[in-house]
Amino acid sequence: MQPQDAGVQYSRWNNSSRDEVSVNTSTAEVSGCKRIYTKLCTGKIGIAVKVIGGNILFWTVFVIGYVTGYYVHKCK
């Protein structure tokens, strides 16, 4: 049986033009991937991770290009 603390409830009142929608979320249902994403990709830690990842990507492409250029243009 699933817990009733998470979900969406919609109720419409008959004699009024007011509709009510309530959304309840439970932190127990958040997956591990979502928690890791929230921790590593948002806020100051997220900015640091993106900067470090960008630097690693830049240097990887630079080294691959350097090595490739060395062997392509090497004199025989």
mmJSON file of the N, C-alpha and C atoms, coordinates in Angstrom:
{"data_MODEL":{"atom_site":{
"group_PDB":["ATOM","ATOM","ATOM","ATOM","ATOM","ATOM","ATOM","ATOM","ATOM","ATOM","ATOM","ATOM","ATOM","ATOM","ATOM","ATOM","ATOM","ATOM","ATOM","ATOM","ATOM","ATOM","ATOM","ATOM","ATOM","ATOM","ATOM","ATOM","ATOM","ATOM","ATOM","ATOM","ATOM","ATOM","ATOM","ATOM","ATOM","ATOM","ATOM","ATOM","ATOM","ATOM","ATOM","ATOM","ATOM","ATOM","ATOM","ATOM","ATOM","ATOM","ATOM","ATOM","ATOM","ATOM","ATOM","ATOM","ATOM","ATOM","ATOM","ATOM","ATOM","ATOM","ATOM","ATOM","ATOM","ATOM","ATOM","ATOM","ATOM","ATOM","ATOM","ATOM","ATOM","ATOM","ATOM","ATOM","ATOM","ATOM","ATOM","ATOM","ATOM","ATOM","ATOM","ATOM","ATOM","ATOM","ATOM","ATOM","ATOM","ATOM","ATOM","ATOM","ATOM","ATOM","ATOM","ATOM","ATOM","ATOM","ATOM","ATOM","ATOM","ATOM","ATOM","ATOM","ATOM","ATOM","ATOM","ATOM","ATOM","ATOM","ATOM","ATOM","ATOM","ATOM","ATOM","ATOM","ATOM","ATOM","ATOM","ATOM","ATOM","ATOM","ATOM","ATOM","ATOM","ATOM","ATOM","ATOM","ATOM","ATOM","ATOM","ATOM","ATOM","ATOM","ATOM","ATOM","ATOM","ATOM","ATOM","ATOM","ATOM","ATOM","ATOM","ATOM","ATOM","ATOM","ATOM","ATOM","ATOM","ATOM","ATOM","ATOM","ATOM","ATOM","ATOM","ATOM","ATOM","ATOM","ATOM","ATOM","ATOM","ATOM","ATOM","ATOM","ATOM","ATOM","ATOM","ATOM","ATOM","ATOM","ATOM","ATOM","ATOM","ATOM","ATOM","ATOM","ATOM","ATOM","ATOM","ATOM","ATOM","ATOM","ATOM","ATOM","ATOM","ATOM","ATOM","ATOM","ATOM","ATOM","ATOM","ATOM","ATOM","ATOM","ATOM","ATOM","ATOM","ATOM","ATOM","ATOM","ATOM","ATOM","ATOM","ATOM","ATOM","ATOM","ATOM","ATOM","ATOM","ATOM","ATOM","ATOM","ATOM","ATOM","ATOM","ATOM","ATOM","ATOM","ATOM","ATOM","ATOM","ATOM","ATOM","ATOM","ATOM","ATOM","ATOM","ATOM"],
"id":[1,2,3,4,5,6,7,8,9,10,11,12,13,14,15,16,17,18,19,20,21,22,23,24,25,26,27,28,29,30,31,32,33,34,35,36,37,38,39,40,41,42,43,44,45,46,47,48,49,50,51,52,53,54,55,56,57,58,59,60,61,62,63,64,65,66,67,68,69,70,71,72,73,74,75,76,77,78,79,80,81,82,83,84,85,86,87,88,89,90,91,92,93,94,95,96,97,98,99,100,101,102,103,104,105,106,107,108,109,110,111,112,113,114,115,116,117,118,119,120,121,122,123,124,125,126,127,128,129,130,131,132,133,134,135,136,137,138,139,140,141,142,143,144,145,146,147,148,149,150,151,152,153,154,155,156,157,158,159,160,161,162,163,164,165,166,167,168,169,170,171,172,173,174,175,176,177,178,179,180,181,182,183,184,185,186,187,188,189,190,191,192,193,194,195,196,197,198,199,200,201,202,203,204,205,206,207,208,209,210,211,212,213,214,215,216,217,218,219,220,221,222,223,224,225,226,227,228],
"type_symbol":["N","C","C","N","C","C","N","C","C","N","C","C","N","C","C","N","C","C","N","C","C","N","C","C","N","C","C","N","C","C","N","C","C","N","C","C","N","C","C","N","C","C","N","C","C","N","C","C","N","C","C","N","C","C","N","C","C","N","C","C","N","C","C","N","C","C","N","C","C","N","C","C","N","C","C","N","C","C","N","C","C","N","C","C","N","C","C","N","C","C","N","C","C","N","C","C","N","C","C","N","C","C","N","C","C","N","C","C","N","C","C","N","C","C","N","C","C","N","C","C","N","C","C","N","C","C","N","C","C","N","C","C","N","C","C","N","C","C","N","C","C","N","C","C","N","C","C","N","C","C","N","C","C","N","C","C","N","C","C","N","C","C","N","C","C","N","C","C","N","C","C","N","C","C","N","C","C","N","C","C","N","C","C","N","C","C","N","C","C","N","C","C","N","C","C","N","C","C","N","C","C","N","C","C","N","C","C","N","C","C","N","C","C","N","C","C","N","C","C","N","C","C","N","C","C","N","C","C"],
"label_atom_id":["N","CA","C","N","CA","C","N","CA","C","N","CA","C","N","CA","C","N","CA","C","N","CA","C","N","CA","C","N","CA","C","N","CA","C","N","CA","C","N","CA","C","N","CA","C","N","CA","C","N","CA","C","N","CA","C","N","CA","C","N","CA","C","N","CA","C","N","CA","C","N","CA","C","N","CA","C","N","CA","C","N","CA","C","N","CA","C","N","CA","C","N","CA","C","N","CA","C","N","CA","C","N","CA","C","N","CA","C","N","CA","C","N","CA","C","N","CA","C","N","CA","C","N","CA","C","N","CA","C","N","CA","C","N","CA","C","N","CA","C","N","CA","C","N","CA","C","N","CA","C","N","CA","C","N","CA","C","N","CA","C","N","CA","C","N","CA","C","N","CA","C","N","CA","C","N","CA","C","N","CA","C","N","CA","C","N","CA","C","N","CA","C","N","CA","C","N","CA","C","N","CA","C","N","CA","C","N","CA","C","N","CA","C","N","CA","C","N","CA","C","N","CA","C","N","CA","C","N","CA","C","N","CA","C","N","CA","C","N","CA","C","N","CA","C","N","CA","C","N","CA","C","N","CA","C","N","CA","C","N","CA","C","N","CA","C"],
"label_alt_id":[null,null,null,null,null,null,null,null,null,null,null,null,null,null,null,null,null,null,null,null,null,null,null,null,null,null,null,null,null,null,null,null,null,null,null,null,null,null,null,null,null,null,null,null,null,null,null,null,null,null,null,null,null,null,null,null,null,null,null,null,null,null,null,null,null,null,null,null,null,null,null,null,null,null,null,null,null,null,null,null,null,null,null,null,null,null,null,null,null,null,null,null,null,null,null,null,null,null,null,null,null,null,null,null,null,null,null,null,null,null,null,null,null,null,null,null,null,null,null,null,null,null,null,null,null,null,null,null,null,null,null,null,null,null,null,null,null,null,null,null,null,null,null,null,null,null,null,null,null,null,null,null,null,null,null,null,null,null,null,null,null,null,null,null,null,null,null,null,null,null,null,null,null,null,null,null,null,null,null,null,null,null,null,null,null,null,null,null,null,null,null,null,null,null,null,null,null,null,null,null,null,null,null,null,null,null,null,null,null,null,null,null,null,null,null,null,null,null,null,null,null,null,null,null,null,null,null,null],
"label_comp_id":["MET","MET","MET","GLN","GLN","GLN","PRO","PRO","PRO","GLN","GLN","GLN","ASP","ASP","ASP","ALA","ALA","ALA","GLY","GLY","GLY","VAL","VAL","VAL","GLN","GLN","GLN","TYR","TYR","TYR","SER","SER","SER","ARG","ARG","ARG","TRP","TRP","TRP","ASN","ASN","ASN","ASN","ASN","ASN","SER","SER","SER","SER","SER","SER","ARG","ARG","ARG","ASP","ASP","ASP","GLU","GLU","GLU","VAL","VAL","VAL","SER","SER","SER","VAL","VAL","VAL","ASN","ASN","ASN","THR","THR","THR","SER","SER","SER","THR","THR","THR","ALA","ALA","ALA","GLU","GLU","GLU","VAL","VAL","VAL","SER","SER","SER","GLY","GLY","GLY","CYS","CYS","CYS","LYS","LYS","LYS","ARG","ARG","ARG","ILE","ILE","ILE","TYR","TYR","TYR","THR","THR","THR","LYS","LYS","LYS","LEU","LEU","LEU","CYS","CYS","CYS","THR","THR","THR","GLY","GLY","GLY","LYS","LYS","LYS","ILE","ILE","ILE","GLY","GLY","GLY","ILE","ILE","ILE","ALA","ALA","ALA","VAL","VAL","VAL","LYS","LYS","LYS","VAL","VAL","VAL","ILE","ILE","ILE","GLY","GLY","GLY","GLY","GLY","GLY","ASN","ASN","ASN","ILE","ILE","ILE","LEU","LEU","LEU","PHE","PHE","PHE","TRP","TRP","TRP","THR","THR","THR","VAL","VAL","VAL","PHE","PHE","PHE","VAL","VAL","VAL","ILE","ILE","ILE","GLY","GLY","GLY","TYR","TYR","TYR","VAL","VAL","VAL","THR","THR","THR","GLY","GLY","GLY","TYR","TYR","TYR","TYR","TYR","TYR","VAL","VAL","VAL","HIS","HIS","HIS","LYS","LYS","LYS","CYS","CYS","CYS","LYS","LYS","LYS"],
"label_asym_id":["A","A","A","A","A","A","A","A","A","A","A","A","A","A","A","A","A","A","A","A","A","A","A","A","A","A","A","A","A","A","A","A","A","A","A","A","A","A","A","A","A","A","A","A","A","A","A","A","A","A","A","A","A","A","A","A","A","A","A","A","A","A","A","A","A","A","A","A","A","A","A","A","A","A","A","A","A","A","A","A","A","A","A","A","A","A","A","A","A","A","A","A","A","A","A","A","A","A","A","A","A","A","A","A","A","A","A","A","A","A","A","A","A","A","A","A","A","A","A","A","A","A","A","A","A","A","A","A","A","A","A","A","A","A","A","A","A","A","A","A","A","A","A","A","A","A","A","A","A","A","A","A","A","A","A","A","A","A","A","A","A","A","A","A","A","A","A","A","A","A","A","A","A","A","A","A","A","A","A","A","A","A","A","A","A","A","A","A","A","A","A","A","A","A","A","A","A","A","A","A","A","A","A","A","A","A","A","A","A","A","A","A","A","A","A","A","A","A","A","A","A","A","A","A","A","A","A","A"],
"label_entity_id":["1","1","1","1","1","1","1","1","1","1","1","1","1","1","1","1","1","1","1","1","1","1","1","1","1","1","1","1","1","1","1","1","1","1","1","1","1","1","1","1","1","1","1","1","1","1","1","1","1","1","1","1","1","1","1","1","1","1","1","1","1","1","1","1","1","1","1","1","1","1","1","1","1","1","1","1","1","1","1","1","1","1","1","1","1","1","1","1","1","1","1","1","1","1","1","1","1","1","1","1","1","1","1","1","1","1","1","1","1","1","1","1","1","1","1","1","1","1","1","1","1","1","1","1","1","1","1","1","1","1","1","1","1","1","1","1","1","1","1","1","1","1","1","1","1","1","1","1","1","1","1","1","1","1","1","1","1","1","1","1","1","1","1","1","1","1","1","1","1","1","1","1","1","1","1","1","1","1","1","1","1","1","1","1","1","1","1","1","1","1","1","1","1","1","1","1","1","1","1","1","1","1","1","1","1","1","1","1","1","1","1","1","1","1","1","1","1","1","1","1","1","1","1","1","1","1","1","1"],
"label_seq_id":[1,1,1,2,2,2,3,3,3,4,4,4,5,5,5,6,6,6,7,7,7,8,8,8,9,9,9,10,10,10,11,11,11,12,12,12,13,13,13,14,14,14,15,15,15,16,16,16,17,17,17,18,18,18,19,19,19,20,20,20,21,21,21,22,22,22,23,23,23,24,24,24,25,25,25,26,26,26,27,27,27,28,28,28,29,29,29,30,30,30,31,31,31,32,32,32,33,33,33,34,34,34,35,35,35,36,36,36,37,37,37,38,38,38,39,39,39,40,40,40,41,41,41,42,42,42,43,43,43,44,44,44,45,45,45,46,46,46,47,47,47,48,48,48,49,49,49,50,50,50,51,51,51,52,52,52,53,53,53,54,54,54,55,55,55,56,56,56,57,57,57,58,58,58,59,59,59,60,60,60,61,61,61,62,62,62,63,63,63,64,64,64,65,65,65,66,66,66,67,67,67,68,68,68,69,69,69,70,70,70,71,71,71,72,72,72,73,73,73,74,74,74,75,75,75,76,76,76],
"pdbx_PDB_ins_code":[null,null,null,null,null,null,null,null,null,null,null,null,null,null,null,null,null,null,null,null,null,null,null,null,null,null,null,null,null,null,null,null,null,null,null,null,null,null,null,null,null,null,null,null,null,null,null,null,null,null,null,null,null,null,null,null,null,null,null,null,null,null,null,null,null,null,null,null,null,null,null,null,null,null,null,null,null,null,null,null,null,null,null,null,null,null,null,null,null,null,null,null,null,null,null,null,null,null,null,null,null,null,null,null,null,null,null,null,null,null,null,null,null,null,null,null,null,null,null,null,null,null,null,null,null,null,null,null,null,null,null,null,null,null,null,null,null,null,null,null,null,null,null,null,null,null,null,null,null,null,null,null,null,null,null,null,null,null,null,null,null,null,null,null,null,null,null,null,null,null,null,null,null,null,null,null,null,null,null,null,null,null,null,null,null,null,null,null,null,null,null,null,null,null,null,null,null,null,null,null,null,null,null,null,null,null,null,null,null,null,null,null,null,null,null,null,null,null,null,null,null,null,null,null,null,null,null,null],
"Cartn_x":[0.833,0.0,0.879,0.543,1.348,0.925,1.887,1.533,0.667,-0.207,-1.137,-0.632,0.623,1.111,1.642,1.687,2.175,1.124,0.991,0.058,-0.576,-1.536,-2.252,-3.717,-4.317,-5.743,-6.417,-7.54,-8.287,-9.711,-10.206,-11.598,-12.271,-13.482,-14.247,-15.507,-15.735,-16.93,-18.075,-19.241,-20.386,-20.95,-21.09,-21.758,-20.782,-19.59,-18.607,-17.757,-17.181,-16.318,-14.868,-14.66,-13.299,-12.925,-11.799,-11.25,-10.042,-9.864,-8.743,-7.9,-6.616,-5.671,-4.567,-4.297,-3.209,-2.256,-0.977,0.058,0.891,0.981,1.783,2.906,4.114,5.244,5.886,6.469,7.156,8.627,9.502,10.935,11.388,10.59,10.955,10.878,10.068,9.9,10.92,11.756,12.763,13.84,14.155,15.126,16.533,17.436,18.827,19.466,19.124,19.679,19.232,17.991,17.477,18.169,18.423,19.126,20.551,21.237,22.612,22.616,21.658,21.564,21.341,20.422,20.133,21.35,22.094,23.275,24.409,24.666,25.839,25.591,24.357,24.103,23.41,23.212,22.57,23.412,23.238,23.936,25.411,26.159,27.596,28.353,27.937,28.59,28.354,27.163,26.861,27.73,27.948,28.817,30.236,30.727,32.089,32.224,31.232,31.276,31.301,30.509,30.482,31.801,32.409,33.699,34.778,34.823,35.819,35.594,34.346,34.036,34.426,34.197,34.597,36.1,36.839,38.305,38.815,38.249,38.66,38.367,37.196,36.848,37.803,38.107,39.02,40.384,40.952,42.295,42.314,41.244,41.163,41.183,40.356,40.32,41.66,42.267,43.559,44.645,44.716,45.746,45.514,44.264,43.962,44.35,44.041,44.416,45.915,46.604,48.064,48.729,48.31,48.894,48.556,47.32,46.922,47.726,47.854,48.634,50.09,50.624,52.027,52.254,51.386,51.569,51.183,50.241,49.85,50.951,51.569,52.553,53.996,54.188,55.544,56.314,57.511,58.345,58.887,58.937,59.405,60.88],
"Cartn_y":[-1.179,0.0,1.245,2.223,3.429,4.47,5.281,6.326,7.398,7.98,8.983,10.414,10.593,11.941,12.633,11.962,12.582,12.445,13.473,13.402,14.746,14.72,15.93,15.712,16.695,16.632,17.827,17.58,18.629,18.569,19.686,19.715,20.957,20.782,21.894,22.059,23.29,23.576,23.857,23.301,23.416,24.833,25.509,26.806,27.979,27.743,28.816,28.669,29.762,29.705,29.427,29.068,28.849,27.37,27.125,25.778,25.696,24.554,24.381,23.197,23.449,22.404,22.427,21.285,21.214,20.1,20.409,19.454,19.179,17.925,17.521,16.625,16.916,16.074,15.526,14.384,13.744,13.616,13.952,13.851,12.397,11.496,10.082,9.496,10.105,9.581,10.124,11.059,11.623,10.576,10.33,9.292,9.748,8.79,9.094,9.959,9.706,10.508,11.956,12.177,13.543,14.265,13.555,14.171,14.547,13.654,13.939,15.113,15.132,16.239,17.556,17.568,18.784,19.252,18.329,18.677,19.205,18.549,18.877,19.903,20.16,21.022,22.331,22.621,23.87,24.589,25.883,26.686,26.859,27.181,27.435,26.172,25.038,23.774,23.471,23.751,23.532,24.371,25.63,26.496,25.953,25.543,24.999,23.729,22.854,21.607,21.921,22.894,23.251,23.874,24.711,25.315,24.243,23.357,22.274,21.36,21.019,20.182,20.847,22.149,22.879,22.887,23.071,23.039,21.662,20.63,19.267,19.002,19.416,19.231,20.008,21.253,22.063,21.399,20.993,20.41,19.059,18.295,17.016,17.237,18.17,18.467,19.054,19.9,20.504,19.442,18.515,17.469,16.552,16.17,15.323,16.042,17.32,18.091,18.231,18.433,18.577,17.289,16.174,14.882,14.548,14.775,14.512,15.379,16.658,17.564,17.172,16.698,16.27,15.126,14.128,12.965,13.254,14.154,14.481,15.279,16.211,17.112,16.696,15.512,15.039,14.815,15.347,15.179,13.754,13.206,11.832,11.775],
"Cartn_z":[0.0,0.0,0.0,-0.822,-0.948,0.084,0.539,1.503,0.848,1.62,1.119,1.289,1.726,1.99,0.737,-0.398,-1.628,-2.713,-3.53,-4.634,-4.911,-5.821,-6.21,-5.911,-5.27,-4.991,-5.648,-6.295,-6.971,-6.473,-5.993,-5.545,-6.115,-6.609,-7.176,-6.33,-5.937,-5.157,-6.12,-5.827,-6.732,-6.801,-5.686,-5.648,-5.727,-6.106,-6.145,-7.401,-7.807,-8.983,-8.596,-7.364,-6.878,-7.006,-7.642,-7.74,-6.827,-6.237,-5.318,-5.776,-5.948,-6.305,-5.275,-4.674,-3.701,-4.114,-4.04,-4.408,-3.175,-2.817,-1.672,-2.162,-1.718,-2.084,-0.829,-0.986,0.12,-0.231,0.7,0.439,0.404,0.948,0.943,-0.468,-1.339,-2.685,-3.674,-3.266,-4.159,-4.39,-5.663,-5.982,-5.639,-5.582,-5.277,-6.34,-7.603,-8.701,-8.583,-8.222,-8.085,-6.939,-5.846,-4.715,-5.094,-5.817,-6.246,-7.215,-8.149,-9.096,-8.362,-7.411,-6.665,-5.89,-5.331,-4.54,-5.411,-6.56,-7.365,-8.464,-8.828,-9.988,-9.646,-8.379,-8.004,-6.965,-6.904,-5.901,-6.195,-5.158,-5.3,-5.675,-5.146,-5.5,-6.979,-7.472,-8.884,-9.8,-9.423,-10.222,-10.222,-9.061,-8.974,-9.807,-9.76,-10.536,-12.035,-12.469,-13.889,-14.334,-13.496,-13.842,-13.935,-12.964,-12.978,-14.18,-14.45,-15.609,-16.918,-17.022,-18.223,-18.416,-17.322,-17.404,-17.818,-17.241,-17.603,-19.076,-19.546,-20.955,-21.861,-21.505,-22.309,-22.43,-21.3,-21.335,-22.036,-21.921,-22.632,-24.142,-24.612,-26.044,-26.491,-25.671,-26.005,-26.169,-25.228,-25.287,-26.48,-26.723,-27.885,-29.176,-29.283,-30.463,-30.611,-29.507,-29.544,-30.021,-29.433,-29.805,-31.256,-31.653,-33.039,-34.001,-33.697,-34.546,-34.62,-33.518,-33.505,-34.484,-34.436,-35.307,-36.758,-36.995,-38.364,-39.057,-38.351,-38.953,-38.684,-38.153,-37.864,-39.165,-39.21,-40.407,-40.457,-41.638,-41.789,-42.035],
"occupancy":[1.0,1.0,1.0,1.0,1.0,1.0,1.0,1.0,1.0,1.0,1.0,1.0,1.0,1.0,1.0,1.0,1.0,1.0,1.0,1.0,1.0,1.0,1.0,1.0,1.0,1.0,1.0,1.0,1.0,1.0,1.0,1.0,1.0,1.0,1.0,1.0,1.0,1.0,1.0,1.0,1.0,1.0,1.0,1.0,1.0,1.0,1.0,1.0,1.0,1.0,1.0,1.0,1.0,1.0,1.0,1.0,1.0,1.0,1.0,1.0,1.0,1.0,1.0,1.0,1.0,1.0,1.0,1.0,1.0,1.0,1.0,1.0,1.0,1.0,1.0,1.0,1.0,1.0,1.0,1.0,1.0,1.0,1.0,1.0,1.0,1.0,1.0,1.0,1.0,1.0,1.0,1.0,1.0,1.0,1.0,1.0,1.0,1.0,1.0,1.0,1.0,1.0,1.0,1.0,1.0,1.0,1.0,1.0,1.0,1.0,1.0,1.0,1.0,1.0,1.0,1.0,1.0,1.0,1.0,1.0,1.0,1.0,1.0,1.0,1.0,1.0,1.0,1.0,1.0,1.0,1.0,1.0,1.0,1.0,1.0,1.0,1.0,1.0,1.0,1.0,1.0,1.0,1.0,1.0,1.0,1.0,1.0,1.0,1.0,1.0,1.0,1.0,1.0,1.0,1.0,1.0,1.0,1.0,1.0,1.0,1.0,1.0,1.0,1.0,1.0,1.0,1.0,1.0,1.0,1.0,1.0,1.0,1.0,1.0,1.0,1.0,1.0,1.0,1.0,1.0,1.0,1.0,1.0,1.0,1.0,1.0,1.0,1.0,1.0,1.0,1.0,1.0,1.0,1.0,1.0,1.0,1.0,1.0,1.0,1.0,1.0,1.0,1.0,1.0,1.0,1.0,1.0,1.0,1.0,1.0,1.0,1.0,1.0,1.0,1.0,1.0,1.0,1.0,1.0,1.0,1.0,1.0,1.0,1.0,1.0,1.0,1.0,1.0],
"B_iso_or_equiv":[0.0,0.0,0.0,0.0,0.0,0.0,0.0,0.0,0.0,0.0,0.0,0.0,0.0,0.0,0.0,0.0,0.0,0.0,0.0,0.0,0.0,0.0,0.0,0.0,0.0,0.0,0.0,0.0,0.0,0.0,0.0,0.0,0.0,0.0,0.0,0.0,0.0,0.0,0.0,0.0,0.0,0.0,0.0,0.0,0.0,0.0,0.0,0.0,0.0,0.0,0.0,0.0,0.0,0.0,0.0,0.0,0.0,0.0,0.0,0.0,0.0,0.0,0.0,0.0,0.0,0.0,0.0,0.0,0.0,0.0,0.0,0.0,0.0,0.0,0.0,0.0,0.0,0.0,0.0,0.0,0.0,0.0,0.0,0.0,0.0,0.0,0.0,0.0,0.0,0.0,0.0,0.0,0.0,0.0,0.0,0.0,0.0,0.0,0.0,0.0,0.0,0.0,0.0,0.0,0.0,0.0,0.0,0.0,0.0,0.0,0.0,0.0,0.0,0.0,0.0,0.0,0.0,0.0,0.0,0.0,0.0,0.0,0.0,0.0,0.0,0.0,0.0,0.0,0.0,0.0,0.0,0.0,0.0,0.0,0.0,0.0,0.0,0.0,0.0,0.0,0.0,0.0,0.0,0.0,0.0,0.0,0.0,0.0,0.0,0.0,0.0,0.0,0.0,0.0,0.0,0.0,0.0,0.0,0.0,0.0,0.0,0.0,0.0,0.0,0.0,0.0,0.0,0.0,0.0,0.0,0.0,0.0,0.0,0.0,0.0,0.0,0.0,0.0,0.0,0.0,0.0,0.0,0.0,0.0,0.0,0.0,0.0,0.0,0.0,0.0,0.0,0.0,0.0,0.0,0.0,0.0,0.0,0.0,0.0,0.0,0.0,0.0,0.0,0.0,0.0,0.0,0.0,0.0,0.0,0.0,0.0,0.0,0.0,0.0,0.0,0.0,0.0,0.0,0.0,0.0,0.0,0.0,0.0,0.0,0.0,0.0,0.0,0.0],
"pdbx_formal_charge":[null,null,null,null,null,null,null,null,null,null,null,null,null,null,null,null,null,null,null,null,null,null,null,null,null,null,null,null,null,null,null,null,null,null,null,null,null,null,null,null,null,null,null,null,null,null,null,null,null,null,null,null,null,null,null,null,null,null,null,null,null,null,null,null,null,null,null,null,null,null,null,null,null,null,null,null,null,null,null,null,null,null,null,null,null,null,null,null,null,null,null,null,null,null,null,null,null,null,null,null,null,null,null,null,null,null,null,null,null,null,null,null,null,null,null,null,null,null,null,null,null,null,null,null,null,null,null,null,null,null,null,null,null,null,null,null,null,null,null,null,null,null,null,null,null,null,null,null,null,null,null,null,null,null,null,null,null,null,null,null,null,null,null,null,null,null,null,null,null,null,null,null,null,null,null,null,null,null,null,null,null,null,null,null,null,null,null,null,null,null,null,null,null,null,null,null,null,null,null,null,null,null,null,null,null,null,null,null,null,null,null,null,null,null,null,null,null,null,null,null,null,null,null,null,null,null,null,null],
"auth_seq_id":[1,1,1,2,2,2,3,3,3,4,4,4,5,5,5,6,6,6,7,7,7,8,8,8,9,9,9,10,10,10,11,11,11,12,12,12,13,13,13,14,14,14,15,15,15,16,16,16,17,17,17,18,18,18,19,19,19,20,20,20,21,21,21,22,22,22,23,23,23,24,24,24,25,25,25,26,26,26,27,27,27,28,28,28,29,29,29,30,30,30,31,31,31,32,32,32,33,33,33,34,34,34,35,35,35,36,36,36,37,37,37,38,38,38,39,39,39,40,40,40,41,41,41,42,42,42,43,43,43,44,44,44,45,45,45,46,46,46,47,47,47,48,48,48,49,49,49,50,50,50,51,51,51,52,52,52,53,53,53,54,54,54,55,55,55,56,56,56,57,57,57,58,58,58,59,59,59,60,60,60,61,61,61,62,62,62,63,63,63,64,64,64,65,65,65,66,66,66,67,67,67,68,68,68,69,69,69,70,70,70,71,71,71,72,72,72,73,73,73,74,74,74,75,75,75,76,76,76],
"auth_comp_id":["MET","MET","MET","GLN","GLN","GLN","PRO","PRO","PRO","GLN","GLN","GLN","ASP","ASP","ASP","ALA","ALA","ALA","GLY","GLY","GLY","VAL","VAL","VAL","GLN","GLN","GLN","TYR","TYR","TYR","SER","SER","SER","ARG","ARG","ARG","TRP","TRP","TRP","ASN","ASN","ASN","ASN","ASN","ASN","SER","SER","SER","SER","SER","SER","ARG","ARG","ARG","ASP","ASP","ASP","GLU","GLU","GLU","VAL","VAL","VAL","SER","SER","SER","VAL","VAL","VAL","ASN","ASN","ASN","THR","THR","THR","SER","SER","SER","THR","THR","THR","ALA","ALA","ALA","GLU","GLU","GLU","VAL","VAL","VAL","SER","SER","SER","GLY","GLY","GLY","CYS","CYS","CYS","LYS","LYS","LYS","ARG","ARG","ARG","ILE","ILE","ILE","TYR","TYR","TYR","THR","THR","THR","LYS","LYS","LYS","LEU","LEU","LEU","CYS","CYS","CYS","THR","THR","THR","GLY","GLY","GLY","LYS","LYS","LYS","ILE","ILE","ILE","GLY","GLY","GLY","ILE","ILE","ILE","ALA","ALA","ALA","VAL","VAL","VAL","LYS","LYS","LYS","VAL","VAL","VAL","ILE","ILE","ILE","GLY","GLY","GLY","GLY","GLY","GLY","ASN","ASN","ASN","ILE","ILE","ILE","LEU","LEU","LEU","PHE","PHE","PHE","TRP","TRP","TRP","THR","THR","THR","VAL","VAL","VAL","PHE","PHE","PHE","VAL","VAL","VAL","ILE","ILE","ILE","GLY","GLY","GLY","TYR","TYR","TYR","VAL","VAL","VAL","THR","THR","THR","GLY","GLY","GLY","TYR","TYR","TYR","TYR","TYR","TYR","VAL","VAL","VAL","HIS","HIS","HIS","LYS","LYS","LYS","CYS","CYS","CYS","LYS","LYS","LYS"],
"auth_asym_id":["A","A","A","A","A","A","A","A","A","A","A","A","A","A","A","A","A","A","A","A","A","A","A","A","A","A","A","A","A","A","A","A","A","A","A","A","A","A","A","A","A","A","A","A","A","A","A","A","A","A","A","A","A","A","A","A","A","A","A","A","A","A","A","A","A","A","A","A","A","A","A","A","A","A","A","A","A","A","A","A","A","A","A","A","A","A","A","A","A","A","A","A","A","A","A","A","A","A","A","A","A","A","A","A","A","A","A","A","A","A","A","A","A","A","A","A","A","A","A","A","A","A","A","A","A","A","A","A","A","A","A","A","A","A","A","A","A","A","A","A","A","A","A","A","A","A","A","A","A","A","A","A","A","A","A","A","A","A","A","A","A","A","A","A","A","A","A","A","A","A","A","A","A","A","A","A","A","A","A","A","A","A","A","A","A","A","A","A","A","A","A","A","A","A","A","A","A","A","A","A","A","A","A","A","A","A","A","A","A","A","A","A","A","A","A","A","A","A","A","A","A","A","A","A","A","A","A","A"],
"auth_atom_id":["N","CA","C","N","CA","C","N","CA","C","N","CA","C","N","CA","C","N","CA","C","N","CA","C","N","CA","C","N","CA","C","N","CA","C","N","CA","C","N","CA","C","N","CA","C","N","CA","C","N","CA","C","N","CA","C","N","CA","C","N","CA","C","N","CA","C","N","CA","C","N","CA","C","N","CA","C","N","CA","C","N","CA","C","N","CA","C","N","CA","C","N","CA","C","N","CA","C","N","CA","C","N","CA","C","N","CA","C","N","CA","C","N","CA","C","N","CA","C","N","CA","C","N","CA","C","N","CA","C","N","CA","C","N","CA","C","N","CA","C","N","CA","C","N","CA","C","N","CA","C","N","CA","C","N","CA","C","N","CA","C","N","CA","C","N","CA","C","N","CA","C","N","CA","C","N","CA","C","N","CA","C","N","CA","C","N","CA","C","N","CA","C","N","CA","C","N","CA","C","N","CA","C","N","CA","C","N","CA","C","N","CA","C","N","CA","C","N","CA","C","N","CA","C","N","CA","C","N","CA","C","N","CA","C","N","CA","C","N","CA","C","N","CA","C","N","CA","C","N","CA","C","N","CA","C","N","CA","C","N","CA","C","N","CA","C"],
"pdbx_PDB_model_num":[1,1,1,1,1,1,1,1,1,1,1,1,1,1,1,1,1,1,1,1,1,1,1,1,1,1,1,1,1,1,1,1,1,1,1,1,1,1,1,1,1,1,1,1,1,1,1,1,1,1,1,1,1,1,1,1,1,1,1,1,1,1,1,1,1,1,1,1,1,1,1,1,1,1,1,1,1,1,1,1,1,1,1,1,1,1,1,1,1,1,1,1,1,1,1,1,1,1,1,1,1,1,1,1,1,1,1,1,1,1,1,1,1,1,1,1,1,1,1,1,1,1,1,1,1,1,1,1,1,1,1,1,1,1,1,1,1,1,1,1,1,1,1,1,1,1,1,1,1,1,1,1,1,1,1,1,1,1,1,1,1,1,1,1,1,1,1,1,1,1,1,1,1,1,1,1,1,1,1,1,1,1,1,1,1,1,1,1,1,1,1,1,1,1,1,1,1,1,1,1,1,1,1,1,1,1,1,1,1,1,1,1,1,1,1,1,1,1,1,1,1,1,1,1,1,1,1,1]
}}}
